[in-house]
Structures are given as structure tokens and as C-alpha cells.
């Protein structure tokens, strides 16, 4: 599986870099990104492996924040997440991430402490006519495409001086 960070939202990448730097200062441990953006085909393969018992936790294609560049998975070097030290270090990672406005899903999925995402990430994803999700990568603001017809705006034209 190829690590794709080029398609991760810039707002998220900036905060993840700051989180990892502060985490290293506070704990002396190094953490690094192991997964970023995932295409739908890659997500389907991960979900199939999860359902068959051969892979780790994965969401169906299209319902993961990774599919839109709004989540990353972070690993703390040399630590098992299930060990006592791992629980302590991943707890510290989550506290540092929260200071930068990132969310984790450890409360809902204790077996996935690696996951950091944009809070309420679905607000940043709009539906197109085809029912597929698209992401506004230009800002942090919610951009949901309305299904209602757009109102016509009156445009004022200046008369050209001759």
C-alpha cells in the first residue's frame, strides 16, 4: 500500500505536523504517518480484508475520512498500541492532537488508536448529482452543494465611456 500524502487536505497536514513535533517534545518518542489519502479501490480492498478477518479495522469505501483526504493514521515508533506504555503514549498523542483541533475515534473504536481526523469531517464533504462525495480543498469552511436550483443574481453593468 502506497502512502499518499499529496491528496491529504493542507489544513490537516499542517496540524498533524505540529502535533507530531509537539508529541516528540513532550514524550521523547517519534511518531510518523503510516496512512493518508486512500482511493475508493484501496478502501474496498482494506474493507474486504477486514470483513474476512485478515486485516485491521476499515470502513466501507466512501464512508471513510481517508477517502477524502480528511484523516491520517499515525504510528508511535517501537510501541504496541495495546501495551500499557502504548495506551499511555497514544493517549498523549490524542491530547496533543486535540490542542490542534484534531479528533480521534478511540472512544468509538478502541482498537483503532492510530486514527486522527478533521472533526465532523462529513460537513466538509458535499454530494454531487451522481451521489458521490467531493471535497472542497480550498478552505476549512463547509461547502455543501445545494440540490435546490441556484437563484439568479442580478449583475450590474457599467456603461462604457466612449
Secondary structure as UniProt FT lines:
FT   TURN            6..7
FT   HELIX           10..27
FT   STRAND          31..35
FT   HELIX           40..51
FT   TURN            52..53
FT   TURN            61..62
FT   HELIX           65..68
FT   STRAND          71..76
FT   TURN            77..78
FT   TURN            81..82
FT   HELIX           84..99
FT   TURN            100..101
FT   STRAND          102..104
FT   TURN            106..108
FT   TURN            110..111
FT   TURN            113..114
FT   STRAND          115..118
FT   TURN            119..120
FT   HELIX           121..124
FT   STRAND          125..127
FT   TURN            129..130
FT   STRAND          133..135
//
